[in-house]
């Protein structure tokens, strides 16, 4: 196995056969029992195996109805009845799981009657009166169902066209899923099992599928969804499409044109006109009208294929943004989008060095144009090409000229285009509260709270973002360490994009997280085993599971199932398996559209001057650990044997200044000197009762007055600075990742990470009100840079 494992999945399970050859019809009572089995219960937290099985049960339920249109329609009826029952009984914990299951079934159902569409639409519309997040999820699905009522099959057509990169002239959107696996977690046979699962997703249909097969499925589903069994003969249409072979593309383009034209008309045209146009197309495809009737036969199933995926082991050699840029570049060339050579060189060039990143942090106010010099400033002497050539030729009788210097030349002061400036501003406006309160005040904004933000802000933001044609869905698989690397990579990308927009303007980034944890092996390093003993290695995943029960049932359970599946495959090597992991990932990226925002924290690390003069800057997401290694074993000895020791032996003296945050918003700046052996700083709350968007600082403080000479105290803060007052240096570990360890540190300073785009706009603003105040457009932008992780519901209070 190489250090970098990459596997591309261009397709997935697909079947477009008559219903007679599909799975048997499932009775409605059995579907009802299956639905009840997958719903989250209050007892799931007390019995972890229960929630671990619910993800498998949900996958099995969809498999039961995937290959039979009759089963799909029956499941839709069962689900809408259960939703209305949950509404009557005010069982809100069931609404979002049932609604996601319902919509995922509707997308794949061959035909849905108008009365059922109306019933689903009325229920989703009633959710708009519910509190967040029910109203947000309800609004999203209300819009989709309303469109689907007028244009049946549109959501299926758009999803397959975008995910399978089907070339067309009417729907330019494209998507791709990038799965990043942590090599510290996925090693040995585990990564091979993961690759085999992705391969099984394609081999279930006999190998990789060409675009014409997906075009056939889009045509089949669109015609069946609009005409139904009364006007469409499913098996005959399937055979006719198969006989067309490579001549299927014109009919595919015509179907897209019909549906997209109906979207542009905005529902003004009657639905009968859409059906008549599709019926004419159906008659043209099925030319042999004498052999069989054109209607009255059962419909064919058109399962939704898994999206195009690529699996990567995130090693040190992998630059994920270069992978995204190469994908975007290849798709843009195939679709005849224009990409300038400058943008291509900027994005596909070598990774930025530390020196380059330092330069990005400093923005010069000097335009380099002579007429922009302040009054009284002398321009440097200029050297023309003529004088330079004369000095090179070495003319006699002339003194040696001074070395050539950079000269100013007449030019035009280029400003960012209006499009790029507005793109940067709108992209920074994550928080609608920043539009009301202003994002430039020092500390927390007036009226802001410590409540974590969640859910889409699309319905609140008066300035919607520009629609991007490309969507990259980045799925991180591992523990907290891979999230720390993702946050750092995201910060460096935004820092790079602050100078020159490229990916931000073209690609919509969506982040997903699947917590996976494996027990340490006997050959694991000491640092890794020490990191695993510090607490929950998947703290962020555990938090998401506590605030979103459907995430807990489907995604956290997947992380628990992956090691178990690997053991099962090892015990039964020849047993064929269905693609479970890739199917769950497909369900997650399609249904998980409600982000939870996690603050990225900026760390300034200072070393003694003898080691390094310039401070080092980086970011972390979940944890930061401070450790005085020389006192580690002594502290443990005192704690275990309950012996007394002198203060000099038990810890180092540090000075600490921090801003203590309170629920009332009256933050207080404090400072102290304390003797300690280490500290843990966590950005993820340990329980639902402590769910605050701030840092929790826990000190291993030395005190001879306590029984064990170790006293732990917790401090809630947003900013903190720790500095060693003695000759003792300490070690800093970010996100519990031994690969991100900094030794011989003298001081650290932690603050919420500012968005580089906000900093760039503030620097360029001609209004100057001081460092702590914003003016111009920067005061309407969100200051801080969060990492949004998509879930199914966001945060359910």
N, C-alpha and C positions, 0 to 999 in steps of 0.2 A: 504494500500500500504506500503510495507516494504521499508527500507532505500536503499536496494540494489535490483534493478529489473534486472533480467537476463532472456533473452528469446533467444533460439537457433532456427534458421531457417535452416533446412536442405535442403529445396527445395523451389520451387516457381511455378508460373503458368506453366503448361505444357499441351500440347495437341498434340497428334499424330494421327489425324483422317483424313480421306479422305477429299479432297478439297470440295466435294459436301456439306458437313455438316458444312463448315466454313463460315466466313463472306462474304458478296457479293462482287463481283468485283467492285473496285472503278475506275471510268473513269479517264483517264490521265489528262484532264483539272482540275478536282477536286484535284488531287494530286499536280498539279502545283500551284494551289491557296493555298493549305495547306503549301507547301514549302515556298512560298512567305510570308505567314503570320508569320512564325517562325523566319525569318531572322532578325537580329538586325538592327535597323535604328538609324539615328542620332537624331531623335526626342524622343527616348526612355528615355533619361536623363531628358528631359523637362516634360515628361508625365510618371511618375513612374508606373501607372497602366498598361501601355503598356508592359513593360518588365516583370511585374509580371504575365501577362497572357501568355507570350511566352513559358515559361516552360511547362505549361499545354497543349499548342498547340503542342509542340514538342512531348510530351507524347501521345497525342491523335493521332498524325500522325503515330507513330510507332504501336499503337494499331490497326489502320485501316489496316495495311499491315501484322500484326503479324500472323494472322490465315488464310492467303491465299497466296500461292506461286506466283500466277499471279500478285497480288498487289505488292508483294515485288520486282519482276522483273521490273514491270512498274515504281516503284519508283526509282530503280537504274538508269533506262534510263533517267528519269526526272532530277535526281540529277547530273549526269555526263554532261548533256546538260547545266544545270545552272552553273556548274563549268567552263565549257569552255566559256560560255557567260561572266562570271565574269572575266575570264582571258583576253578576248578580250577587255572588257570595263575598265580593270584595277580597278575593284571594289574589292579590296583586303579584305575589311572588311567582305565580304561574303564567302571568300574561306575556312577558317578554320571551321566555322559552317556547311557549306555544306559538307566539306570533312568528318567531324566526323559523320554527319548524313548518308552519303553514306557508310562509312565503317561499321557502326553499322547495316545497312540494309544488306550489303553483307554477314556479318557473319551468318545471319539468313535466307538468300535466299536459296531455295532448289536446284536450278540449275542456273548457269550463263553461257551463251555462250562464246566461246573463243574470239570472236571479241569484246565483251563488256569488258572482262578481259583486253585485250590489250589496249583498249581505256582508261580505268581507270589507267593502269600502265603507259602509256605514259604521262598522265596528272600529275601523282604524280612525275614522273621523271623530268618533266619540273619545278616543284617547287624547285628542288635543286639549281636552279640559282637565286632564290629569297632570300631576306635578312632574317635574323633571326626574328621571329620564324618560318616562313613559310618553310624554308629549313629543319629545324629540324623535324617538323611534317611530311613534305613530305618524308624525308628519312625513318622515321619509317614506314609509310604506303607503301612506295615503296618496302621495303623488304618483308612486309607481302603479298602484292599483287603478287609479283614475285613468292613467295613460293606457294601461293594459285593457281596461273596459272598452275604450274606443278603438284601440289598435291591438288586438290579441296577438300574442307571440312576439311583441316588440322587445321585451326584456330578454327573452331567450336569444333572439337574433343578435342583439347588441352585445350580450355577454360572450357568445361564441365568436362573433366577429372580432371583438377586441382581444380576447384571451388567446385565440388561435392565429392571430396576425393574418387574417384573411384580407387579401388585397382587394380594395373596392374604391369606388369613387364617391360614396355617399356618407360613410361613417368613418371618419379619420382616426378615431380613438384606438389606442393599443395599450395592452397591459402585459406585465410579466412579473412572475414571482421569483424572488431571489432568496433562497434558503441558506442561511449562514449557520454552520454547525461548529461549535467550539471543539477544537482538537483535544483539549484537556478532558472533555467529557466523552466525546465520540472517538474512541480509539479501539484498536484491535478489531474484533469481530462486529462491534456495534456499528461502525461506519459502513461495513460491508452489508449488514442487514438493512441499514437505511437506504443504501443505494439499490439493493435488491427490491425493496418495496417500491421505489420510484420506477424501476424497470418493470415490475409486475403491473403497474398502472397502465403501461403501454402494451405489454405483451398480452394482456387480457383480451385485446381485440385483434391479436395476431401480429403485433409489431407496430412500428411507427405508421401513423396515418398521414396520407397526403391531404392537401387542402380540399380537394374535390369531395372527399368523404364528408368533411364538415359542412361544405356547401350543400350537399344533399340533405343533411340533417336540418339545416336552417330552412331550406325550402319545404321539406316535409312537415316540420313543426309549424311553420308560418301558415301554410295552407290548411292544415288540420285544425289549428287553433281558431281560424276565421270561419271555416265552412262546417266543421263538425262531421259526424258520421252520416248525417242526412244528405249531405251534398258531396262527400268525399269518400272514395274507396281507398282506404289506407294501404292494403297490400299491393294493389295495382299501381298506385303512385310510387311506392317504394321500388317496385320492379322496373318501372319506366325510368326513374332517376338512375338506377343502377345501370341500365342499358345505355344511357347517354354517355357515360364514361367521361372523357375529357371535354365534351361539349356542354358540360353542366354550368360553366361560368356565366354565359349570357343570361340564363334563367336566374342564377343567383343574384346578378347585378340588377335584374328587373324586380326581384322580390324586395331587395334593399331599397330600390328607388320608390316602389309603391309604398312601403311602410314609412320611409323617411319623409316622403312628400306629405303623407297624412299628418306626421308630426309637425311639419312646417305650417300646415293649414290650421293647426291648433284645435282640431276637433270641430271646425266649422262645417266641414263636409260631413254628409251623412255616412253612417257606418255601412249602409247598403252599397255605397259607391266603392268602398274598399273591398267588400266581399265580391262584388261583381268583377272587379279587376283581377282579384286573385282567382276567381272561378274561370275567367277566360284563360289565364295562365295555366291553370290546372288542366283545362281542356286541351290546350296546345301541347302540354307534356304527355298526357295520356291520349295518344292519337287513335289507338285501336278501340273504338267505341262499341264494336259489335261482339267482341269475345265475352265481355263481362259488363255488368252495369257500372255506371260511374259513381254510385252511392249505395248505401245500405250495408256496407261491410264494416267490420270493426276497424278501429284506428290502430296505427303502429306506434310503438314507443320510440321516443327520441331522447335517451338519457343525456344529461348534461355532461360533456366531457370535462375532465380536469383541466385547469389552465396550464399554459406553458410554464414550466418550472426549471430552475437550474439550482443544483446543489453544490455548495462550496464549503470546503474546510477552511475556516478563517485563520490561516497561518500568517506569519509575519510578512510573507511575500505577497499576500493578496491585498490589493487596494480596491475596495468595493466600489468606490466612485469611478474608477477607471473602467470597471466591468459595466457599470450603468452607462457610462459615456459611449463605450463601444457598442452596446446594445442599441442605444438611441441613434448613434451614427449609422449603424447598419440599417436600421428601420427607416431613418430619414432618407438615406440614399435610395432605398427601394421604393419609397413613396415620393421621390423627387422633391423633398424639402431642401431648402438651401441652407448650407452650413458654411460659414466663412472659414478660410484657412486659419485665420487668427484664433477663432473659437476652438477649432479642432486641435491646434497646437497647444492652446492653453489647457484644454481638458485632458488630452491624451499624452501630455508630456510626462517628464519624470516627476516623482513625488517631490513636494516641497521640502527643502532642508530646514534645519532649525534657524539658520541665518535668514532664509527667505521668510519664515513665519515671523521672525522678529521684525523684519522690515514691513510686513503687513500691518503690524501693530502701530507703526509710526506713520502718520499721515502728514505730509509736508503741506504748508500753506503757500509755498513758493511755486508759482506757475511755470517758472523757467523762461518767461517772456520778458524782454528788456523793458518794455513800456509799463510793466506791472511793478517795477521796482519802486520802493517808497522814495519820497523826495530826499535828496542828499546822499543817496546810496550810489557808490561808484560801481559801474559795471566792470567785471573782470576783463582783462585784455583779451581780445579775440585774435585767433590765428586763422588766417585764410588758407585755403588749399595752396595758393601760390607761394606764400612764405614758407609753408611746410615743405613744399617741393624744393625750394631754394636751399633750405637748411640741409635737406637730404643730399643734394648734389654737392654741398660743401664748397660754396663760392669763396674765392680768395679775397682777403682784405676785409672780411666781415667777422664780427665776433660771433661766438656760438650762442644762438638764441636760447631762451629759457624753455624748459620742457613744455610741451603742448598741454594746455588746460582746456577743460570743458568751457565752451563759449555759448553765450546766449544768441539766439537768432530770432529774427522777426517771425512771428507766427500768430496763429489764432488760438485763443484760449478755449479749448474744447470742454464743454459741459456735458454731463450725462444726459442722454435723450429723455424726453418726457416719459416715454414708454418704460424705459429702464428705471427711472426714478419712481414712477408710480407702482411698478411691479415690486420694487423693494419695499416701498411703504405699505402696500396692501398685504404683502407677505408677512410683514412684521406685526400686523394688526390681528394677533391671535385672540386677545382678550377684549370683548366688547366693553368691559368696565373701563379699559384704558381710554375709550372714546369719551367717557363721561368724567372720569376723575383726573385724567392726565397721568402719563407714565414717567414724568421726569422728576418728581419730587424725591428728595433723599429719603432713604429707608422705604417703608411700605407706603403705598399711596393712601391718601386720605379716604376713609370709608372702606378700605380693603380689609379682608379678613384672612385668617390662616386656613380657610377651607380650600381644599385642593380642587382645581378646576377639572371638569370632565364634560364630555359630550360635545357635539358639533356646534360651533358658533355661527353656522351659516344662516340660521333663521334670525339671529340678532344683529349681525354685522351689516350696516347700511352700505358698505363698500365690498361687494363680493369679489373674490379673487378672479383673475383672468383664467378662463378655462384652458387647461393644458391638454394636449392630445395624447400625452404619454403618462402612464402611471406605473411606477415601480413599487411593488409590494415587497418589503424587506422583512423576512421572518427570521428572527434570531432564536436559535435553539441551544440551550445550555443553562448555566446558573447565572448568578449576579455578575460574574466576571465578564461574560460576553456582552452584557448590557453596558458595563463600564467602557468597554472598547467601542461599542456602538455610539455611546454618547460622545466620546472623544473624537471619533471619526466624523460625527455629525457637526460638532463644533468647528473642526478644522475645515469642513466643507463650507459652512456658513461664513467662516473667516475669509476663505478664498473667494466666495461669491460676493462678499462685500466690496471687493475691488472691481470685479467684472462678472456680471450675471451671465450664466450659461445654463447649467442644469436647472437652476431655480425657475428660470423663465419657461423651460421646455417640459420638465418632468415633475409630476406630482408624486411626492414621496409619502408612503404610508408604512408605518412601522407596526410589527406584530411580535409577540414574544411567547414562546413555548418553554416553560421551565422544565428542564431535564437535569436530574442529578443521579450520579452513580456513586456507589461506595468506593472509597479509596482502595487501590490495589496494594499489595505488599511492597511493590517496587516504587510506589509514589514517593515523591520528595518529602523531606521533613517540613519544608515551608507549606507545601500543599496540604499535608495532613494537619498542620497547625491552623491553616485557614479554615479547613472544614470543621474544626472543633470549636470555632468561635461563635457558632450559632447556625441559624437556618441559612444554608447556602443559596436558597432561592427565595429570599425575603420579598423581593418585588412580586414574584409570582404568587406567593402566599397572600400578599396584600390584595392583589387583583382578584384572587379567589374569594376573599372575604367580602369584597364590595360588589362582586358580580357572580351570583350563583351559577349562571349558565356557563361562564368561563371556567368555574370550578369543575363543573360536570364534564365538559368537553375537552378543555385544553390542559388543565392541570392533571386531569386523569390520563391524558395522552402521554405526558411526561413520565407518569408512573408506569404506564403500560409498555413504553419502549424497551426498558431493560428486561421486563418480563417476556416480551415477544422475542427478544434476542435469545433468552434461555430456552424458550419453547422451540425455536427454529434449530437451536443447537442439539436439542434432544431428538427432534424429528427432521433431519436434514432434507429428506426427499419429499416431504409433505407440501403440496401446493397451497399457496396462501393468496388471499385477496389483498389488494393494496389498501391497507387500513390507514397507515400514517399519511400518505399523500391525499387520501380522501378526506381525512379530518382537516388537513391543512387547507384544502380547497374550500371546505365548508367555513372555516375560520376567516379566510381572507375575503370571502363573499358576503358573509353575514356580520362579521365584526367591523362595524363602521363607526363606533362611538369611542373616541379617544379619551384616555385618562392622562393628564399632563403631569410630568415629573420634572421638578426643577433641576437643572444642571448647575453644579457648584464649581466655581473657579478657585484654584489653589495656586498661591504664589509661594514657592519653596526657595528659601535662602540658605546658603551654605557658608561656612567660615571662609574668610578671604583667602586663606592659604590653599583651599581646595578649589573654590570657584567664586569669582567676583560677581558675575551676573546671576540674578535669580532665575529659576526655572518656573515656567507657567504651564499648567495643565488643568484638567477638569476631572470630576468624578460624579457619579450618579447616586450610588446607594450607601457606601461606607468609606470611611477613612480611619485607619488605625495608626496610632502613635505608640511606639514601643521603645523603651530604653532597654536594649538587649542586655546590658551588663547587670541590670537589676532584676531581670526576669526570673532567673532561678532562685535568687535570694528571696524575692517576693513570694514565690510559690512555697519555698521552704518555711517561711514565717507563717503563711496561711495554713499549711498542713499541720505543722508541729505546734502552732500557737506559742511561739517563742517571741520574746521581746528583742528588739534590736535598736540600735541608735539610728537617728534620722539620717545620718550620712550614708548608712548602709542601705536603708530602705527605699531610697528614691532620690531623684534629682530635683532641684529647685527650678521652677519655671514661672514666668510671668504670663498672665492670661488676661486679655481684654476681650470683651464680647458685648453684644447687644442682646439683652434678655427680652424675649417677646412674651406678650401676654394676650389673652383673649380680648381684653378691652382695647387693645391697640396702643396702649401707653408703654412703648418700648423704653427701656432704661439701659444706658451704657454703664457697664461695670468693669472693674479690674481687680485683680488679686494676684498674690504670689502663693504658690502651693508646691509642696513636695509630692511627687507622684512617680509611679513606675510606668505609666502608660495611660492612654485614653482611647476611647472608641467614639467615633462620631457617625451617627446613622441618620440618613435622610428618609428612611422608610419606617413608618410607625410599627411598633411591635404588637399593637392590639387596636381594635376598632375604637375603643374609648380614647385613644391617643392619636386619632387620625387628624394630624395637623401638618400643614405644609411648611415645615421648618426642620432644623437640625436638632437632634437630641445628643447632647454631649455627656458622656459618662466617664468620670475620672477614676482611675485607680490611685486614690489619694492616700499617702502615707500619714498615719497618725498613731502615736503611741498610746493614745487614750482609748482606743477601741480594742476589742477583745482579740481580733486577729491582725491588728496593725494595718488593715486594709479597709478603707471606707469608700464606698461608691456613692456618688451623688450625680443626679441628672439635671442638666441645664438645657432649656429650650432657647434656641438662638437662631439668628439668620446670618450673623457675621461673627467671626472669632479669630483671634490671633494668639498663637502660642509661641513663646520664645524661651529657649534655655538660658538661664542666668549663670550657669557654671560652665566648666569645660566639657561637660557631658553632651554629646550629640545624640540624636535619636533617629529612628527609622520610621519612614512613612510608607504605608501600603494602601493603595487605592482600590476600592471595590473588591477587596479580599483576593486580589490577583497578584501572585508572586512575581509575575512578569512586569508589574508596574510598582516596583518597590524602589524607594529612594533612601539611600543611606547617608550617614554623616550630615544630617540636616540640623541647622541651628534654629530656624524659625519657620512657621507656616502662617499664612493668612488666607482665610476662607471667606468668600462672599458669593452671593448668587451670581451666576454667569450672565453678563450682559450680552445681548444679541449683537454680533458684529455689524449687522445692517443698521441697527439703531445708532451704534457708535459712529459709523461712517456718515450717516445722515446728520448727526449732531455736529460732527467735525466740519462738514461742508456747509452747514447753515451760516448765513450771513448775520443772523441775530445771535449775539453773545450776551448771556445773562449770568454767567458764572458756571463753575463746574457742576454745581448741585441743582441747577435749574435748566429747564429745556425751553426752547423757543422755536417758532416756525413749525414745520411739519413734524419734527422729532417729538414734540410734546403729545402728539396723537398716536405715537407708536408704543408698542409694548417693550419695556426695557429688557426684561429677562428672557433668557433662551430656555424654553422647556423642551423635553423629549416626549412627544405624544405616542402612547402605546394603545393600539386599538383593542377594544373589547366588544362584547355583544350589547352591553347596557350602559357602560360608563360606571358611575357610582350610584348604587341603590341605597338610599338612606334607610 
